[in-house]
Amino acid sequence: MHYFIEQYFTEEYFEELYDFAELERTVASTVRLAAKDPLCLYLFFQRYTHFNSYASAVISRLASSISLSRYLFNNPESTVTEQADRGMDIAALVLSAAADEGANESPVHRALAQYLLKILGDYGELSSEERNQFAEIPTWLRDVIDEVIINYSGTPNNLRSLVKAMGFHLASEMLGDREYALIDMVVRHENKGLGFDSYLRQNRNTVSLNGHRYKPWAWVVIHSRHNGSGAEAEHSEYATSALNMTLRYSSASKEQLMVWVQEGFDLFVELQQRLFREIFSECLKLSQEKAMFSENSKTAMSTENSKTEMLVY
Ligand SMILES: [Fe+2]
């Protein structure tokens, strides 16, 4: 039972408020650095899949907080309290982003992410020990995830907290759409026939999950793709609809809601930028260590060669 809902919050509305091109630069430069080296690419995806593995859990938590808030979101046209309560309608829109995970016999996204990481490990010729070393979550990432959990959850019956969390959620979907598309662009288009793209073309690995076969890159393109779209664009639409419904069914003014939405949006933007900057630093450090190691090996080899030469002559 939906009544006319004004589309005040739209994707374009946020595109005018935020410099997405600037935010995308941080993402693209990190992926470009990572794509240069198999170890860095493994590190990148270990961090990125780990960060995203919390999405369904925290989105469900927000949907739960909204649906627990009985009589907070009401249809102003209804004079009967029990008939007016529309909280579950809003919660259902938020939850649809989490329900993609393993719904209707589709595989859980974590299984797809794990498969991609397995193939990346094979590409980098990493041993189990090396893969487990990468899985040791650094403090910076632990901190980022703790903040994601706090900001996503929302407090039941607290309108400000719920709207802020909905703004945080919308930012994660809108930026997620751009992240996956950029990853697809850099790894499979800019580096076509090179590096990991070449490995995928030569090996043609697939895995059977829930009765369907999936390629390693499925985890990326299910969410979004270069010059296309995926689940994240759909989730963004649901998240904006949830905000428009909140505007219709809550007592707060447009201006007040926008302030709260932006508070949450800003918090996610800051965390997303921190996530990619930290991965960039980790990749840079890894490349430098690798370069130093190979330089030392070369020096050791040439010293060994001169000793041999001295013995011969
Ligand atoms: Fe999503």
Boltz pocket constraint, residues with backbone or C-beta under 6 A from the ligand:
constraints:
  - pocket:
      binder: B
      contacts: [[A, 97], [A, 173], [A, 176], [A, 231], [A, 232], [A, 235]]
      max_distance: 6.0
